[in-house]
Amino acid sequence: MGKANNQGNNTKPRTRISMFHVLLVLIGADLILLLAPEYGILNSILYIPDIYTWPSLAGGIALLVTGFRKLYK
């Protein structure tokens, strides 16, 4: 039987996840799902003008990109 790896034998450092960046990713995804022009969940229930949906889509994409860039440390 093989030996079990001890903590001292691990050469890879543990991957840390930033909770703030996870929150940014979740908020960005929610903005995109709720307010996407013509396909968003809120747009299927209510009429929301395009002046609000396009900036929220751009903001959601920006939050996703920012969140994923620094998610892992």
Steps between C-alpha positions, in 0.01 A plus 500: 500500500617850420576762755252778566619847409587713797443875504877546468504308171259733321690733271194688372375786713133503590280702267323781679175643373407861569145523630469862384570396142253212526242760604593716199450203267160419652377860479619528139327177403178611668505832316542323169230240569246749629547799272634371168323684217209298357607178677531589868267356760369840608454605139273203440278606792524880483587745228832664586628759252826440316659802668518289819568156359806568283702676774409226747614237249831681454537537877426131553763399247749739661431351844546146362832588339624679813389215724657223294832682451591495869286212626786259577800603707 
